[in-house]
Amino acid sequence: SVPLYLAEMAPAKLRGALNIGFQLFITIGILSANLVNYGTNKISSGYGWRVSLGLAAVPAIIMTTGALFLPETPNSLLERNKHEAAVAMLRKVRGVDDVSEEYADLVAASEASKKVEHPWANITKRKYRPQLIMAVMIPFFQQLTGINTIMFYAPVIFKTVGLGSNASLVSAVISGGVNVVATFVSIFTVDKYGRRALLLEGGVQMFVCQVAVAVLLGVKFGVSGTGSMSTGDAWLLLFFICAYVAAFAWSWGPLGWLIPSEIFPLEIRSAGQSINVAVNLLLTFFVAQVFMAMLCKFKFGFFFFFAGWVLIMTVFIYLLLPETKNVPIEEMSTVWRRHWFWKKVVPAAADEEKDDNIDGSKNGVVN
């Protein structure tokens, strides 16, 4: 719900930067966890892991308490027929008194959404085909970048290639720090250069780094998986992994949440975001479960596996994702009608209105 909340609250020209704040604090959480693990690992009596787990209650308490003070979004207020409260909230979050144009768009979207009785069935309609495909493929590809294997198992990887236990934890802290810093790049550039530019550059950089890691491990350990790596080579490996993490942190990391949160019209927004999150968590679970077994089986080839997926997703973005920067959420349907491919799939506005009238008549609604 957080990306949706931010997308509905933010003005179009700042939506990208504000939404990426979500990803920024995820990266800060990852870095904090790495620092906690590094510190608790030094507890000699062996109960450090209990401290690591117990401290997870701290952000949980902060989130729960903070949620009590969050105001409702104008969209949510309109959905419950609280029109005056919606106008007041819109004025507050925009900082201006004249919000009539945006308010009219929100009302129109709200009225359209109320005509939809079954959003889960509605999202399968042809006019929502681009959004449905993006809701599935973007989180699918995000997890197949291989980022979770790096973030989950960074200490294990570095320890395996010859760094000691403490050194491997330090390396995880370094990669976590890179993750935080690189996310700021996305915040300052996403609304200026657009979503596509960051995804394409990030894809190319991740592909190069994955191939470099695979070649380095292949040369040092071969298909047998046995060998040794000098300290210098281990730090070179860390460099490529950090470059890979940086590329993810300013591309697929934040944009994997931003884009799905801004492309759905109100009538299918809850269903679309639910699909997005479900696919993301399902793939997170799957990759986490198979990573160690696949690493042991494929050795260095495992990183070629992820490099192949990065190449596929970069081509997918180049061909099928239109630019969404600075487009108001309630007008997002226009970007699909202008796209070279999706305009062949999505019906024209006049045809779409005709279909809505037919559906409304079936449901006893006069449009």
C-alpha atoms as a printed R data frame, in Angstrom:
    type eleno elety resid chain resno       x       y       z
1   ATOM     1    CA   SER     A     1   0.000   0.000   0.000
2   ATOM     2    CA   VAL     A     2   2.916   2.396   0.564
3   ATOM     3    CA   PRO     A     3   3.826   3.003  -3.119
4   ATOM     4    CA   LEU     A     4   0.138   3.539  -3.929
5   ATOM     5    CA   TYR     A     5  -0.261   5.959  -1.023
6   ATOM     6    CA   LEU     A     6   2.764   7.980  -2.127
7   ATOM     7    CA   ALA     A     7   1.658   7.979  -5.777
8   ATOM     8    CA   GLU     A     8  -1.798   9.294  -4.873
9   ATOM     9    CA   MET     A     9  -0.434  11.994  -2.553
10  ATOM    10    CA   ALA     A    10   2.402  13.283  -4.762
11  ATOM    11    CA   PRO     A    11   2.029  15.880  -7.546
12  ATOM    12    CA   ALA     A    12   2.834  14.480 -10.987
13  ATOM    13    CA   LYS     A    13   6.107  16.404 -11.406
14  ATOM    14    CA   LEU     A    14   7.490  15.061  -8.092
15  ATOM    15    CA   ARG     A    15   5.813  11.653  -8.009
16  ATOM    16    CA   GLY     A    16   8.916   9.736  -9.025
17  ATOM    17    CA   ALA     A    17  11.241  11.281  -6.450
18  ATOM    18    CA   LEU     A    18   8.753  11.057  -3.580
19  ATOM    19    CA   ASN     A    19   7.778   7.491  -4.392
20  ATOM    20    CA   ILE     A    20  11.415   6.409  -4.481
21  ATOM    21    CA   GLY     A    21  11.625   7.554  -0.854
22  ATOM    22    CA   PHE     A    22   9.968   4.189  -0.181
23  ATOM    23    CA   GLN     A    23  12.887   2.336  -1.739
24  ATOM    24    CA   LEU     A    24  15.427   4.679  -0.114
25  ATOM    25    CA   PHE     A    25  14.317   3.716   3.373
26  ATOM    26    CA   ILE     A    26  14.297   0.040   2.412
27  ATOM    27    CA   THR     A    27  17.979   0.414   1.493
28  ATOM    28    CA   ILE     A    28  18.640   2.255   4.767
29  ATOM    29    CA   GLY     A    29  16.949  -0.643   6.566
30  ATOM    30    CA   ILE     A    30  19.162  -3.158   4.749
31  ATOM    31    CA   LEU     A    31  22.294  -1.182   5.648
32  ATOM    32    CA   SER     A    32  21.132  -0.898   9.267
33  ATOM    33    CA   ALA     A    33  20.566  -4.651   9.410
34  ATOM    34    CA   ASN     A    34  24.062  -5.272   8.024
35  ATOM    35    CA   LEU     A    35  25.564  -2.960  10.656
36  ATOM    36    CA   VAL     A    36  23.579  -4.669  13.430
37  ATOM    37    CA   ASN     A    37  24.715  -8.093  12.239
38  ATOM    38    CA   TYR     A    38  28.319  -6.925  12.127
39  ATOM    39    CA   GLY     A    39  28.061  -5.671  15.711
40  ATOM    40    CA   THR     A    40  26.170  -8.633  17.167
41  ATOM    41    CA   ASN     A    41  28.613 -11.036  15.526
42  ATOM    42    CA   LYS     A    42  31.218  -9.767  17.999
43  ATOM    43    CA   ILE     A    43  29.187 -10.864  21.040
44  ATOM    44    CA   SER     A    44  31.336 -13.688  22.345
45  ATOM    45    CA   SER     A    45  28.673 -15.498  24.407
46  ATOM    46    CA   GLY     A    46  26.800 -16.504  21.259
47  ATOM    47    CA   TYR     A    47  23.434 -14.802  21.713
48  ATOM    48    CA   GLY     A    48  24.057 -12.078  19.134
49  ATOM    49    CA   TRP     A    49  21.582 -13.585  16.692
50  ATOM    50    CA   ARG     A    50  18.825 -13.088  19.279
51  ATOM    51    CA   VAL     A    51  19.681  -9.391  19.454
52  ATOM    52    CA   SER     A    52  19.565  -9.139  15.644
53  ATOM    53    CA   LEU     A    53  16.097 -10.676  15.525
54  ATOM    54    CA   GLY     A    54  14.798  -8.726  18.513
55  ATOM    55    CA   LEU     A    55  15.859  -5.352  17.116
56  ATOM    56    CA   ALA     A    56  13.534  -5.920  14.165
57  ATOM    57    CA   ALA     A    57  10.770  -4.864  16.567
58  ATOM    58    CA   VAL     A    58  12.119  -1.284  16.534
59  ATOM    59    CA   PRO     A    59  11.137  -0.392  12.941
60  ATOM    60    CA   ALA     A    60   7.882  -2.321  13.403
61  ATOM    61    CA   ILE     A    61   6.948  -0.092  16.356
62  ATOM    62    CA   ILE     A    62   7.932   3.052  14.431
63  ATOM    63    CA   MET     A    63   5.840   2.044  11.402
64  ATOM    64    CA   THR     A    64   2.799   1.129  13.475
65  ATOM    65    CA   THR     A    65   2.920   4.344  15.496
66  ATOM    66    CA   GLY     A    66   3.553   6.510  12.447
67  ATOM    67    CA   ALA     A    67   0.625   4.985  10.553
68  ATOM    68    CA   LEU     A    68  -1.750   6.383  13.192
69  ATOM    69    CA   PHE     A    69  -0.871   9.915  12.060
70  ATOM    70    CA   LEU     A    70  -1.119   9.405   8.285
71  ATOM    71    CA   PRO     A    71  -3.970  11.316   6.607
72  ATOM    72    CA   GLU     A    72  -6.170   9.701   3.971
73  ATOM    73    CA   THR     A    73  -5.448  10.405   0.294
74  ATOM    74    CA   PRO     A    74  -7.917  12.535  -1.702
75  ATOM    75    CA   ASN     A    75  -8.692   9.469  -3.847
76  ATOM    76    CA   SER     A    76  -9.582   7.406  -0.791
77  ATOM    77    CA   LEU     A    77 -11.792  10.152   0.619
78  ATOM    78    CA   LEU     A    78 -13.663  10.457  -2.672
79  ATOM    79    CA   GLU     A    79 -14.214   6.713  -2.789
80  ATOM    80    CA   ARG     A    80 -16.147   7.108   0.501
81  ATOM    81    CA   ASN     A    81 -18.082  10.162  -0.713
82  ATOM    82    CA   LYS     A    82 -16.215  12.595   1.564
83  ATOM    83    CA   HIS     A    83 -15.994  15.322  -1.079
84  ATOM    84    CA   GLU     A    84 -15.293  18.312   1.158
85  ATOM    85    CA   ALA     A    85 -12.567  16.443   3.025
86  ATOM    86    CA   ALA     A    86 -11.047  15.388  -0.322
87  ATOM    87    CA   VAL     A    87 -10.898  19.009  -1.541
88  ATOM    88    CA   ALA     A    88  -9.362  20.146   1.744
89  ATOM    89    CA   MET     A    89  -6.726  17.375   1.639
90  ATOM    90    CA   LEU     A    90  -5.916  18.110  -2.008
91  ATOM    91    CA   ARG     A    91  -5.375  21.784  -1.170
92  ATOM    92    CA   LYS     A    92  -3.190  20.825   1.762
93  ATOM    93    CA   VAL     A    93  -0.882  18.428  -0.117
94  ATOM    94    CA   ARG     A    94  -0.662  20.680  -3.208
95  ATOM    95    CA   GLY     A    95  -0.173  23.904  -1.244
96  ATOM    96    CA   VAL     A    96  -2.574  25.903  -3.432
97  ATOM    97    CA   ASP     A    97  -6.229  26.908  -3.159
98  ATOM    98    CA   ASP     A    98  -7.238  26.311  -6.782
99  ATOM    99    CA   VAL     A    99  -7.302  22.523  -7.249
100 ATOM   100    CA   SER     A   100 -10.466  22.446  -9.355
101 ATOM   101    CA   GLU     A   101  -8.877  20.864 -12.433
102 ATOM   102    CA   GLU     A   102  -7.163  18.032 -10.576
103 ATOM   103    CA   TYR     A   103 -10.212  17.551  -8.350
104 ATOM   104    CA   ALA     A   104 -12.416  17.169 -11.449
105 ATOM   105    CA   ASP     A   105 -10.086  14.454 -12.761
106 ATOM   106    CA   LEU     A   106 -10.225  12.643  -9.420
107 ATOM   107    CA   VAL     A   107 -14.026  12.829  -9.316
108 ATOM   108    CA   ALA     A   108 -14.280  11.453 -12.858
109 ATOM   109    CA   ALA     A   109 -11.942   8.596 -11.961
110 ATOM   110    CA   SER     A   110 -13.878   7.915  -8.768
111 ATOM   111    CA   GLU     A   111 -17.195   7.813 -10.619
112 ATOM   112    CA   ALA     A   112 -15.735   5.422 -13.190
113 ATOM   113    CA   SER     A   113 -14.368   3.147 -10.476
114 ATOM   114    CA   LYS     A   114 -17.747   2.941  -8.734
115 ATOM   115    CA   LYS     A   115 -19.256   1.452 -11.880
116 ATOM   116    CA   VAL     A   116 -16.834  -1.459 -11.625
117 ATOM   117    CA   GLU     A   117 -18.287  -4.152  -9.396
118 ATOM   118    CA   HIS     A   118 -15.583  -6.759  -9.967
119 ATOM   119    CA   PRO     A   119 -12.086  -5.201 -10.347
120 ATOM   120    CA   TRP     A   120 -10.434  -8.640 -10.522
121 ATOM   121    CA   ALA     A   121 -12.519  -9.526 -13.562
122 ATOM   122    CA   ASN     A   122 -12.252  -6.011 -14.955
123 ATOM   123    CA   ILE     A   123  -8.456  -6.021 -14.992
124 ATOM   124    CA   THR     A   124  -8.501  -8.840 -17.554
125 ATOM   125    CA   LYS     A   125 -10.298  -6.657 -20.102
126 ATOM   126    CA   ARG     A   126  -8.413  -5.711 -23.253
127 ATOM   127    CA   LYS     A   127  -8.221  -2.006 -22.368
128 ATOM   128    CA   TYR     A   128  -6.230  -2.909 -19.236
129 ATOM   129    CA   ARG     A   129  -3.970  -5.455 -20.960
130 ATOM   130    CA   PRO     A   130  -0.808  -3.271 -20.813
131 ATOM   131    CA   GLN     A   131  -1.262  -2.583 -17.085
132 ATOM   132    CA   LEU     A   132  -1.893  -6.267 -16.335
133 ATOM   133    CA   ILE     A   133   1.217  -7.357 -18.223
134 ATOM   134    CA   MET     A   134   3.338  -4.743 -16.446
135 ATOM   135    CA   ALA     A   135   1.858  -5.752 -13.056
136 ATOM   136    CA   VAL     A   136   3.164  -9.278 -13.653
137 ATOM   137    CA   MET     A   137   6.357  -8.775 -15.632
138 ATOM   138    CA   ILE     A   138   7.942  -5.838 -13.767
139 ATOM   139    CA   PRO     A   139   8.053  -7.578 -10.334
140 ATOM   140    CA   PHE     A   140   8.917 -10.857 -12.091
141 ATOM   141    CA   PHE     A   141  11.909  -9.256 -13.781
142 ATOM   142    CA   GLN     A   142  12.846  -7.256 -10.677
143 ATOM   143    CA   GLN     A   143  13.500 -10.439  -8.717
144 ATOM   144    CA   LEU     A   144  15.272 -12.140 -11.629
145 ATOM   145    CA   THR     A   145  17.884  -9.387 -11.683
146 ATOM   146    CA   GLY     A   146  19.439 -11.536  -8.939
147 ATOM   147    CA   ILE     A   147  19.519  -8.700  -6.411
148 ATOM   148    CA   ASN     A   148  18.054 -10.703  -3.540
149 ATOM   149    CA   THR     A   149  20.661 -13.418  -3.941
150 ATOM   150    CA   ILE     A   150  23.324 -10.740  -3.524
151 ATOM   151    CA   MET     A   151  21.661  -8.962  -0.596
152 ATOM   152    CA   PHE     A   152  20.603 -12.154   1.209
153 ATOM   153    CA   TYR     A   153  23.827 -14.050   0.784
154 ATOM   154    CA   ALA     A   154  26.534 -11.386   0.367
155 ATOM   155    CA   PRO     A   155  28.400 -12.502   3.542
156 ATOM   156    CA   VAL     A   156  28.248 -16.135   2.398
157 ATOM   157    CA   ILE     A   157  29.517 -15.268  -1.083
158 ATOM   158    CA   PHE     A   158  32.444 -13.200   0.169
159 ATOM   159    CA   LYS     A   159  33.357 -15.777   2.799
160 ATOM   160    CA   THR     A   160  33.275 -18.497   0.133
161 ATOM   161    CA   VAL     A   161  35.730 -16.661  -2.112
162 ATOM   162    CA   GLY     A   162  38.271 -16.271   0.661
163 ATOM   163    CA   LEU     A   163  37.345 -13.306   2.843
164 ATOM   164    CA   GLY     A   164  37.112 -14.091   6.554
165 ATOM   165    CA   SER     A   165  33.920 -13.994   8.592
166 ATOM   166    CA   ASN     A   166  34.344 -10.377   9.712
167 ATOM   167    CA   ALA     A   167  35.594  -9.295   6.297
168 ATOM   168    CA   SER     A   168  32.533 -10.824   4.629
169 ATOM   169    CA   LEU     A   169  30.228  -8.885   6.951
170 ATOM   170    CA   VAL     A   170  32.185  -5.691   6.249
171 ATOM   171    CA   SER     A   171  31.764  -6.350   2.527
172 ATOM   172    CA   ALA     A   172  28.006  -6.702   3.045
173 ATOM   173    CA   VAL     A   173  28.007  -3.357   4.849
174 ATOM   174    CA   ILE     A   174  29.903  -1.770   1.943
175 ATOM   175    CA   SER     A   175  27.460  -3.099  -0.648
176 ATOM   176    CA   GLY     A   176  24.587  -1.964   1.592
177 ATOM   177    CA   GLY     A   177  26.082   1.534   1.764
178 ATOM   178    CA   VAL     A   178  26.399   1.645  -2.023
179 ATOM   179    CA   ASN     A   179  22.729   0.649  -2.204
180 ATOM   180    CA   VAL     A   180  21.707   3.657  -0.119
181 ATOM   181    CA   VAL     A   181  23.889   6.204  -1.929
182 ATOM   182    CA   ALA     A   182  22.894   5.007  -5.409
183 ATOM   183    CA   THR     A   183  19.190   5.309  -4.554
184 ATOM   184    CA   PHE     A   184  19.714   9.067  -4.192
185 ATOM   185    CA   VAL     A   185  20.821   9.099  -7.850
186 ATOM   186    CA   SER     A   186  17.390   7.812  -8.798
187 ATOM   187    CA   ILE     A   187  15.616  10.354  -6.589
188 ATOM   188    CA   PHE     A   188  17.384  13.288  -8.262
189 ATOM   189    CA   THR     A   189  17.142  12.022 -11.848
190 ATOM   190    CA   VAL     A   190  13.911  10.032 -12.263
191 ATOM   191    CA   ASP     A   191  11.656  13.051 -12.846
192 ATOM   192    CA   LYS     A   192  14.253  14.766 -15.041
193 ATOM   193    CA   TYR     A   193  15.466  11.992 -17.341
194 ATOM   194    CA   GLY     A   194  12.530   9.611 -16.990
195 ATOM   195    CA   ARG     A   195  11.910   6.003 -16.015
196 ATOM   196    CA   ARG     A   196  13.034   4.374 -19.259
197 ATOM   197    CA   ALA     A   197  16.486   5.982 -19.279
198 ATOM   198    CA   LEU     A   198  17.275   4.721 -15.769
199 ATOM   199    CA   LEU     A   199  15.957   1.219 -16.466
200 ATOM   200    CA   LEU     A   200  17.905   0.896 -19.718
201 ATOM   201    CA   GLU     A   201  21.188   2.233 -18.286
202 ATOM   202    CA   GLY     A   202  20.773   0.128 -15.156
203 ATOM   203    CA   GLY     A   203  20.066  -2.966 -17.238
204 ATOM   204    CA   VAL     A   204  23.212  -2.551 -19.317
205 ATOM   205    CA   GLN     A   205  25.362  -1.943 -16.216
206 ATOM   206    CA   MET     A   206  23.908  -4.936 -14.340
207 ATOM   207    CA   PHE     A   207  24.464  -7.178 -17.359
208 ATOM   208    CA   VAL     A   208  28.130  -6.171 -17.642
209 ATOM   209    CA   CYS     A   209  28.705  -6.657 -13.908
210 ATOM   210    CA   GLN     A   210  26.998 -10.064 -13.791
211 ATOM   211    CA   VAL     A   211  29.121 -11.259 -16.713
212 ATOM   212    CA   ALA     A   212  32.284  -9.882 -15.059
213 ATOM   213    CA   VAL     A   213  31.483 -11.680 -11.783
214 ATOM   214    CA   ALA     A   214  30.803 -14.929 -13.658
215 ATOM   215    CA   VAL     A   215  34.066 -14.695 -15.623
216 ATOM   216    CA   LEU     A   216  36.102 -13.855 -12.506
217 ATOM   217    CA   LEU     A   217  34.656 -16.774 -10.540
218 ATOM   218    CA   GLY     A   218  34.979 -19.064 -13.566
219 ATOM   219    CA   VAL     A   219  38.658 -18.269 -14.023
220 ATOM   220    CA   LYS     A   220  39.457 -18.713 -10.319
221 ATOM   221    CA   PHE     A   221  37.240 -21.698  -9.430
222 ATOM   222    CA   GLY     A   222  36.305 -23.339 -12.748
223 ATOM   223    CA   VAL     A   223  33.503 -25.861 -13.167
224 ATOM   224    CA   SER     A   224  34.785 -27.919 -10.229
225 ATOM   225    CA   GLY     A   225  34.134 -25.069  -7.800
226 ATOM   226    CA   THR     A   226  37.513 -25.578  -6.155
227 ATOM   227    CA   GLY     A   227  40.322 -23.070  -6.150
228 ATOM   228    CA   SER     A   228  41.441 -19.962  -4.372
229 ATOM   229    CA   MET     A   229  41.154 -16.226  -4.764
230 ATOM   230    CA   SER     A   230  43.679 -13.653  -3.701
231 ATOM   231    CA   THR     A   231  42.640 -10.732  -1.560
232 ATOM   232    CA   GLY     A   232  43.066  -8.421  -4.539
233 ATOM   233    CA   ASP     A   233  40.780 -10.559  -6.694
234 ATOM   234    CA   ALA     A   234  38.232 -10.710  -3.856
235 ATOM   235    CA   TRP     A   235  38.150  -6.925  -3.671
236 ATOM   236    CA   LEU     A   236  37.785  -6.782  -7.471
237 ATOM   237    CA   LEU     A   237  34.795  -9.084  -7.079
238 ATOM   238    CA   LEU     A   238  33.427  -6.707  -4.450
239 ATOM   239    CA   PHE     A   239  33.843  -3.795  -6.884
240 ATOM   240    CA   PHE     A   240  31.761  -5.486  -9.573
241 ATOM   241    CA   ILE     A   241  29.110  -6.503  -7.059
242 ATOM   242    CA   CYS     A   242  28.925  -2.929  -5.755
243 ATOM   243    CA   ALA     A   243  28.659  -1.587  -9.318
244 ATOM   244    CA   TYR     A   244  25.859  -4.088  -9.894
245 ATOM   245    CA   VAL     A   245  24.089  -3.063  -6.653
246 ATOM   246    CA   ALA     A   246  24.421   0.615  -7.631
247 ATOM   247    CA   ALA     A   247  22.843  -0.026 -11.031
248 ATOM   248    CA   PHE     A   248  19.946  -1.871  -9.410
249 ATOM   249    CA   ALA     A   249  19.518   0.819  -6.756
250 ATOM   250    CA   TRP     A   250  18.922   3.604  -9.280
251 ATOM   251    CA   SER     A   251  16.897   1.520 -11.725
252 ATOM   252    CA   TRP     A   252  14.996  -1.699 -11.077
253 ATOM   253    CA   GLY     A   253  15.029  -1.305  -7.291
254 ATOM   254    CA   PRO     A   254  12.912   1.848  -6.924
255 ATOM   255    CA   LEU     A   255  11.278   1.809 -10.372
256 ATOM   256    CA   GLY     A   256  10.041  -1.741  -9.859
257 ATOM   257    CA   TRP     A   257   7.739  -0.217  -7.228
258 ATOM   258    CA   LEU     A   258   7.194   3.221  -8.745
259 ATOM   259    CA   ILE     A   259   5.954   2.231 -12.200
260 ATOM   260    CA   PRO     A   260   3.265  -0.283 -11.096
261 ATOM   261    CA   SER     A   261   2.002   2.231  -8.511
262 ATOM   262    CA   GLU     A   262   1.385   4.950 -11.128
263 ATOM   263    CA   ILE     A   263  -0.002   3.121 -14.180
264 ATOM   264    CA   PHE     A   264  -3.306   1.747 -12.855
265 ATOM   265    CA   PRO     A   265  -6.564   3.703 -13.180
266 ATOM   266    CA   LEU     A   266  -8.505   3.939  -9.936
267 ATOM   267    CA   GLU     A   267 -11.051   1.248 -10.825
268 ATOM   268    CA   ILE     A   268  -8.387  -1.495 -10.980
269 ATOM   269    CA   ARG     A   269  -5.703   0.086  -8.776
270 ATOM   270    CA   SER     A   270  -6.164  -2.192  -5.757
271 ATOM   271    CA   ALA     A   271  -6.293  -5.354  -7.884
272 ATOM   272    CA   GLY     A   272  -3.293  -4.306  -9.970
273 ATOM   273    CA   GLN     A   273  -1.119  -3.459  -6.984
274 ATOM   274    CA   SER     A   274  -2.122  -6.705  -5.274
275 ATOM   275    CA   ILE     A   275  -0.950  -8.671  -8.313
276 ATOM   276    CA   ASN     A   276   2.291  -6.669  -8.375
277 ATOM   277    CA   VAL     A   277   3.100  -7.371  -4.722
278 ATOM   278    CA   ALA     A   278   2.029 -11.024  -4.897
279 ATOM   279    CA   VAL     A   279   4.285 -11.732  -7.882
280 ATOM   280    CA   ASN     A   280   7.160  -9.862  -6.214
281 ATOM   281    CA   LEU     A   281   6.949 -11.803  -2.956
282 ATOM   282    CA   LEU     A   282   6.382 -15.136  -4.703
283 ATOM   283    CA   LEU     A   283   9.536 -14.672  -6.782
284 ATOM   284    CA   THR     A   284  11.437 -13.428  -3.702
285 ATOM   285    CA   PHE     A   285  10.513 -16.639  -1.903
286 ATOM   286    CA   PHE     A   286  11.385 -18.825  -4.901
287 ATOM   287    CA   VAL     A   287  14.783 -17.231  -5.561
288 ATOM   288    CA   ALA     A   288  15.722 -17.329  -1.871
289 ATOM   289    CA   GLN     A   289  14.867 -21.031  -1.663
290 ATOM   290    CA   VAL     A   290  16.777 -22.175  -4.746
291 ATOM   291    CA   PHE     A   291  19.774 -19.835  -4.649
292 ATOM   292    CA   MET     A   292  22.195 -21.950  -2.623
293 ATOM   293    CA   ALA     A   293  21.323 -25.166  -4.471
294 ATOM   294    CA   MET     A   294  21.687 -23.469  -7.873
295 ATOM   295    CA   LEU     A   295  24.970 -21.822  -6.865
296 ATOM   296    CA   CYS     A   296  26.384 -25.200  -5.835
297 ATOM   297    CA   LYS     A   297  25.106 -26.803  -9.062
298 ATOM   298    CA   PHE     A   298  25.905 -24.110 -11.629
299 ATOM   299    CA   LYS     A   299  28.926 -22.519  -9.911
300 ATOM   300    CA   PHE     A   300  29.921 -19.368 -11.803
301 ATOM   301    CA   GLY     A   301  27.303 -20.147 -14.464
302 ATOM   302    CA   PHE     A   302  24.665 -19.021 -11.989
303 ATOM   303    CA   PHE     A   303  25.633 -15.404 -12.624
304 ATOM   304    CA   PHE     A   304  25.394 -15.954 -16.392
305 ATOM   305    CA   PHE     A   305  21.858 -17.185 -15.687
306 ATOM   306    CA   PHE     A   306  20.894 -13.869 -14.109
307 ATOM   307    CA   ALA     A   307  22.796 -11.899 -16.771
308 ATOM   308    CA   GLY     A   308  20.615 -13.577 -19.389
309 ATOM   309    CA   TRP     A   309  17.469 -12.478 -17.587
310 ATOM   310    CA   VAL     A   310  18.802  -8.920 -17.268
311 ATOM   311    CA   LEU     A   311  19.336  -8.841 -21.039
312 ATOM   312    CA   ILE     A   312  15.766 -10.055 -21.647
313 ATOM   313    CA   MET     A   313  14.210  -7.502 -19.291
314 ATOM   314    CA   THR     A   314  16.227  -4.645 -20.792
315 ATOM   315    CA   VAL     A   315  14.921  -5.505 -24.257
316 ATOM   316    CA   PHE     A   316  11.403  -5.776 -22.795
317 ATOM   317    CA   ILE     A   317  11.650  -2.247 -21.339
318 ATOM   318    CA   TYR     A   318  13.089  -0.822 -24.558
319 ATOM   319    CA   LEU     A   319  10.264  -2.225 -26.666
320 ATOM   320    CA   LEU     A   320   7.185  -2.217 -24.440
321 ATOM   321    CA   LEU     A   321   7.367   0.321 -21.610
322 ATOM   322    CA   PRO     A   322   6.264   3.882 -22.482
323 ATOM   323    CA   GLU     A   323   7.592   6.876 -20.570
324 ATOM   324    CA   THR     A   324   5.369   7.873 -17.623
325 ATOM   325    CA   LYS     A   325   7.226  10.821 -16.091
326 ATOM   326    CA   ASN     A   326   5.173  13.968 -15.366
327 ATOM   327    CA   VAL     A   327   1.928  12.292 -16.495
328 ATOM   328    CA   PRO     A   328  -0.936  12.682 -13.971
329 ATOM   329    CA   ILE     A   329  -2.136   9.302 -12.720
330 ATOM   330    CA   GLU     A   330  -5.708   9.885 -13.886
331 ATOM   331    CA   GLU     A   331  -4.453  10.619 -17.435
332 ATOM   332    CA   MET     A   332  -2.074   7.659 -17.643
333 ATOM   333    CA   SER     A   333  -4.268   5.788 -20.143
334 ATOM   334    CA   THR     A   334  -3.115   8.183 -22.874
335 ATOM   335    CA   VAL     A   335   0.481   6.910 -22.803
336 ATOM   336    CA   TRP     A   336  -0.646   3.438 -23.880
337 ATOM   337    CA   ARG     A   337  -2.685   4.812 -26.796
338 ATOM   338    CA   ARG     A   338   0.387   6.669 -28.078
339 ATOM   339    CA   HIS     A   339   2.779   3.718 -27.758
340 ATOM   340    CA   TRP     A   340   3.772   2.011 -31.014
341 ATOM   341    CA   PHE     A   341   2.684  -1.454 -29.828
342 ATOM   342    CA   TRP     A   342   0.027  -0.928 -27.157
343 ATOM   343    CA   LYS     A   343  -2.058   1.351 -29.386
344 ATOM   344    CA   LYS     A   344  -2.783  -1.798 -31.412
345 ATOM   345    CA   VAL     A   345  -4.081  -3.503 -28.265
346 ATOM   346    CA   VAL     A   346  -5.847  -0.760 -26.292
347 ATOM   347    CA   PRO     A   347  -9.142   0.432 -27.836
348 ATOM   348    CA   ALA     A   348  -9.477   4.074 -28.830
349 ATOM   349    CA   ALA     A   349 -11.095   6.430 -26.332
350 ATOM   350    CA   ALA     A   350 -14.410   6.500 -28.224
351 ATOM   351    CA   ASP     A   351 -14.571   2.701 -28.416
352 ATOM   352    CA   GLU     A   352 -13.654   2.418 -24.738
353 ATOM   353    CA   GLU     A   353 -16.463   4.794 -23.740
354 ATOM   354    CA   LYS     A   354 -18.892   2.776 -25.855
355 ATOM   355    CA   ASP     A   355 -17.822  -0.445 -24.097
356 ATOM   356    CA   ASP     A   356 -18.235   1.234 -20.695
357 ATOM   357    CA   ASN     A   357 -21.752   2.335 -21.628
358 ATOM   358    CA   ILE     A   358 -22.652  -1.206 -22.624
359 ATOM   359    CA   ASP     A   359 -21.209  -2.598 -19.388
360 ATOM   360    CA   GLY     A   360 -23.030   0.071 -17.398
361 ATOM   361    CA   SER     A   361 -26.333  -0.787 -19.076
362 ATOM   362    CA   LYS     A   362 -25.874  -4.448 -18.190
363 ATOM   363    CA   ASN     A   363 -25.356  -3.459 -14.569
364 ATOM   364    CA   GLY     A   364 -28.409  -1.176 -14.564
365 ATOM   365    CA   VAL     A   365 -26.321   2.009 -14.685
366 ATOM   366    CA   VAL     A   366 -27.317   4.832 -17.017
367 ATOM   367    CA   ASN     A   367 -24.223   6.683 -18.290
